Amino acid sequence: MAQVSIHWFRRDLRLTDNTALHHAARASEQVIPVYILSTWKRRHDWTGPSRQAFLCGNLASLAKNLETINSRLILRAGAADEELEKLILETGATALYANRDPDPFGKAMEASVAAMCQKHEVELLSFKDVTLHGPEEVLNGEGKPYRVFTPYFRNWFSQEKATPLPTVKSLGPAAAKLKSLPLPTLQHWSLPPCTASTPPPGERAARERMKDFIFSGKVAAYADMRNTPSGRHSSCLSPDLRYGLIGIRELYQRCQKAAQGAKATVKASVETYLKELAWREFYMAVLHHWPEVLEMEFNPEFRSVPWDGKEQHYEAWKEGRTGFPIVDAGMRQLLATGWMHNRVRMIVSMFLTKDLHVHWRLGESWFMQQLVDGEIASNNGGWQWSAGTGADAAPYFRIQNPWTQTKRYDPEGEYIKQWVPELKDVPPEKFFQPSDAPLATGYPLPIVDHGQERERTLKRFKMAKGR
Ligand SMILES: Cc1cc2nc3c(=O)[nH]c(=O)nc-3n(C[C@H](O)[C@H](O)[C@H](O)COP(=O)(O)OP(=O)(O)OC[C@H]3O[C@@H](n4cnc5c(N)ncnc54)[C@H](O)[C@@H]3O)c2cc1C
């Protein structure tokens, strides 16, 4: 048994069903729980006030939860390898526990931490925790990664799933004398205040969201309702999975239990939900096997497609002022809450790339700056899907029409009226086609003609394919 070990919290900010923390607690007399804050200032292309504010709330809640088991969260700021090295020297820890991060940046840091541990003869114990199946566990018959989702899912679904781990009840004595930074606020990164109403942070709030989704009948109705953007019909657990406020094993097991003995429609609905969890792991696997997707199109055929959208169109899209009500509603929901419904994410991303011809990487970055659930792999996968350039992407010629999408998914205009209040008195049929006159005072006319831009996009993709 190690006398003193360190648990490096990363994207696993919880005490229940936490693989590395569970093992650290069992194998050590004292576990020092640590979180290392980043030190960039003012602006970041891949995050923003909403997600950082949610992180602050999650850290405050984690610190409290640790206090209830007589432990103490140690906060440091800087490069993780350097800060962990200092802590090892200060505490004499002989083991370092961590859950693996699937992102390239997290993996690179892990490699430096491993080298540092080796130098100090400290044992590094790292665990799979973020996913049910790691990228090397779901491979095709030739041992290669899947490029399309359906066979990936079949394989993923057929594999046995690990069961959840119990809540950690003790980490030994608190490291009372170790130096720790105060809990962070947005000032730590010199960020402006968060103006979005983000979800209540912390493990307990996340667990309530999970239970509400499963026990209130939402998971049973998920297959029917998940494409309706008004109201809350999906789980809204993406921010919780992003920060590991709930364990994926527990979520999976609870869903399975909800399906046990239930009628066929409920079983099918639960399976539809589990399929979405598999999309998350599919995109993480894509990013693991093809990290270049962060820089370029997954599909080499489309690397020469020109993206020459206008700056003012990109700005209108960001502000939710395009004159396409469904697009504007989505972009304003994003600004107001740091979250957007999946169906609408698909509509706004296809609109930016196929109607406005703005590079998908600009949309990807804006989403990362705004989303509370900003997840590098899912976001990149979603953007490349919509741009028609990704793994198992929408075929480039299937360009969604925002007007008909509105008729199908928001027929009463409820979603639009919630997020674009100046349109609250407009009859919903007006949202199904462009009109010549503004729909309301101050509301813009459509900034482009969908039919024309669609033709332009088709031409560009065909040319790129023919090259
Ligand atoms: C352009 C674009 C960008 C996206 N960016 C992100 C992102 O940064 N972070 C993120 O978590 N999801 C992203 N998604 C996927 C999806 O929109 C969200 O996961 C979903 O809307 C979250 O809401 P929910 O928790 O209610 O989802 P539910 O419908 O309840 O699904 C349950 C969980 O499954 C996962 N999931 C569902 N759909 C997808 C999907 N298409 N791809 C990957 N995982 C999925 C999520 O973890 C989600 O919480 C993006 C999709 C698109 C089209």
The ligand as an ORCA input file, in Angstrom:
! r2SCAN-3c Opt
* xyz 0 1
  C     -22.102     20.996    -35.093
  C     -22.235     20.157    -33.850
  C     -21.415     20.403    -32.767
  C     -21.522     19.619    -31.598
  N     -20.691     19.898    -30.541
  C     -20.779     19.128    -29.421
  C     -19.928     19.384    -28.307
  O     -19.066     20.272    -28.332
  N     -20.082     18.624    -27.196
  C     -21.005     17.606    -27.133
  O     -21.109     16.943    -26.095
  N     -21.790     17.323    -28.185
  C     -21.722     18.050    -29.313
  N     -22.546     17.787    -30.364
  C     -23.440     16.614    -30.293
  C     -24.842     16.875    -29.728
  O     -25.414     17.984    -30.337
  C     -24.841     17.079    -28.224
  O     -24.120     16.058    -27.590
  C     -26.260     17.076    -27.662
  O     -27.031     18.069    -28.263
  C     -26.204     17.287    -26.168
  O     -27.484     17.348    -25.631
  P     -28.027     16.164    -24.730
  O     -27.094     15.884    -23.630
  O     -29.422     16.510    -24.368
  O     -28.012     14.967    -25.765
  P     -28.824     13.605    -25.773
  O     -29.615     13.590    -27.027
  O     -29.550     13.397    -24.521
  O     -27.663     12.521    -25.950
  C     -26.998     11.924    -24.836
  C     -25.523     12.125    -24.913
  O     -25.010     11.465    -26.059
  C     -23.947     12.224    -26.606
  N     -24.314     12.639    -27.957
  C     -25.556     12.852    -28.432
  N     -25.515     13.167    -29.741
  C     -24.222     13.159    -30.092
  C     -23.535     13.408    -31.311
  N     -24.160     13.710    -32.429
  N     -22.187     13.339    -31.301
  C     -21.521     13.020    -30.174
  N     -22.117     12.764    -29.003
  C     -23.452     12.833    -28.964
  C     -23.748     13.412    -25.702
  O     -22.762     13.096    -24.756
  C     -25.101     13.566    -25.044
  O     -25.069     14.184    -23.800
  C     -22.467     18.566    -31.545
  C     -23.287     18.330    -32.650
  C     -23.189     19.121    -33.786
  C     -24.094     18.853    -34.952
*
